[in-house]
Amino acid sequence: MAERKPTQKGTQESATSAAEQAAKKAAARSGPRADKVDGESAVLAAIAAMPGPYRAIGERLHEIIKASAPVLSPKLWYGMPAYAKDGKVVCFFRGGDKFKERYMTLGFNDAANLDEGHLWPIAFALTELTAAEEARIGALVKKAVS
């Protein structure tokens, strides 16, 4: 039987699979025992571990989310900084390095109150934070917990 050469798609799939496996391992580490550890400290450590440009945006996102919705509790979720209400993750973010993306991602889960009709965005690509983006993110986070 002829040996198959890996295609670029196969390489991308294996890289994604490896990243997904790493996320699962991080989630296992951030399970029930990690809930006993201070969530804020864990989130700040995860942000501090991000590469430079993502770290700066992550630090600012953390400040915006906490200021916009003090009711949210920081925690690690699949190794990513996340913010929960009543134990359910409302929003999270990750650096582009996590899954080899070219941008940072800010996402909202189904616990977020962002429903608008039959279609609404739940994830946003973020390459830079300006005053306009900060205001929009703050408004989204406030709406998400309303």
C-alpha positions in Angstrom: 0.0 0.0 0.0 1.4 3.4 -1.0 2.5 5.7 1.8 0.4 8.9 2.1 2.2 12.2 2.4 0.6 14.5 5.0 -1.2 17.4 3.3 -1.2 20.9 4.6 -4.8 20.3 5.8 -3.7 17.3 7.7 -0.9 19.3 9.3 -3.4 22.0 10.3 -5.7 19.4 11.7 -3.0 17.8 13.8 -1.9 21.3 15.1 -5.5 22.1 16.0 -5.8 18.7 17.6 -2.7 19.2 19.6 -4.0 22.6 20.7 -7.3 21.1 21.6 -5.6 18.4 23.7 -3.6 21.1 25.5 -6.8 23.0 26.2 -8.4 19.8 27.6 -5.4 19.3 29.9 -5.5 22.9 31.1 -9.2 22.4 31.7 -8.5 19.4 33.9 -6.0 21.5 35.9 -8.7 24.2 36.3 -11.3 21.8 37.5 -13.0 21.5 40.9 -9.7 21.7 42.9 -8.7 24.9 41.1 -12.0 26.5 42.1 -10.6 26.6 45.6 -7.7 28.6 44.3 -8.3 32.4 44.0 -9.7 32.8 40.5 -8.4 36.3 40.1 -4.8 35.1 40.8 -5.2 32.3 38.3 -6.5 34.6 35.6 -3.8 37.2 36.2 -1.1 34.4 36.0 -2.6 33.2 32.7 -2.6 36.8 31.3 1.0 37.3 32.5 2.0 34.1 30.6 0.7 35.5 27.3 3.2 36.7 24.7 3.7 40.5 24.8 1.1 42.0 22.5 -1.6 39.6 23.8 -0.6 40.2 27.4 -1.1 44.0 27.1 -4.6 43.6 25.5 -5.4 40.8 28.1 -4.5 43.1 31.0 -6.8 45.8 29.6 -9.6 43.4 28.8 -9.5 42.1 32.4 -9.8 45.7 33.7 -12.7 46.5 31.3 -14.6 43.3 32.2 -14.2 43.7 35.9 -15.2 47.4 35.8 -18.2 46.7 33.5 -19.6 43.8 35.4 -18.3 43.5 39.0 -20.8 40.6 39.5 -18.6 38.4 37.3 -16.0 36.1 39.0 -12.7 35.6 37.2 -11.7 32.0 36.7 -9.7 29.8 34.3 -11.8 28.0 31.7 -9.9 25.6 29.5 -6.8 27.5 30.5 -8.2 30.8 29.3 -9.2 33.9 31.4 -12.9 33.7 31.8 -15.6 35.5 33.9 -18.6 33.6 35.4 -21.9 34.5 36.9 -23.5 32.0 39.2 -20.9 29.5 38.2 -21.6 29.8 34.5 -18.9 31.3 32.2 -20.3 34.4 30.5 -17.3 35.6 28.6 -13.7 34.7 28.0 -10.7 35.7 25.9 -7.6 34.0 24.5 -4.4 35.2 22.8 -3.9 34.2 19.1 -1.0 32.0 20.1 -3.4 29.5 21.8 -4.7 28.1 18.5 -2.2 29.8 16.2 -4.7 32.5 15.1 -3.6 35.9 13.9 -5.8 37.7 16.4 -7.0 37.6 20.0 -10.5 36.3 20.6 -13.1 37.7 22.9 -16.0 35.3 23.3 -19.4 35.0 25.0 -21.1 31.8 26.0 -24.8 31.0 26.1 -25.1 32.4 29.6 -24.5 35.8 28.1 -27.7 37.8 27.6 -26.8 39.0 24.1 -29.7 37.4 22.1 -31.0 39.6 19.3 -33.5 38.0 17.1 -32.4 34.7 15.5 -28.7 35.6 14.9 -26.1 37.4 17.0 -22.3 37.4 17.3 -20.7 35.5 20.2 -17.0 35.8 19.3 -15.0 38.8 18.2 -11.5 39.0 16.7 -9.4 41.7 18.4 -6.1 43.0 17.0 -5.9 46.3 18.9 -7.8 48.1 21.7 -8.7 51.7 21.0 -11.2 53.8 23.0 -14.0 52.7 20.6 -13.3 49.0 21.1 -13.0 49.5 24.9 -16.4 51.2 24.9 -18.0 48.5 22.8 -16.6 45.7 24.9 -17.7 47.4 28.1 -21.3 47.8 26.7 -21.3 44.1 25.5 -20.2 42.8 28.9 -22.8 45.0 30.7 -25.5 43.7 28.4 -24.3 40.1 28.8 -24.9 40.2 32.6 -28.1 42.1 32.4 
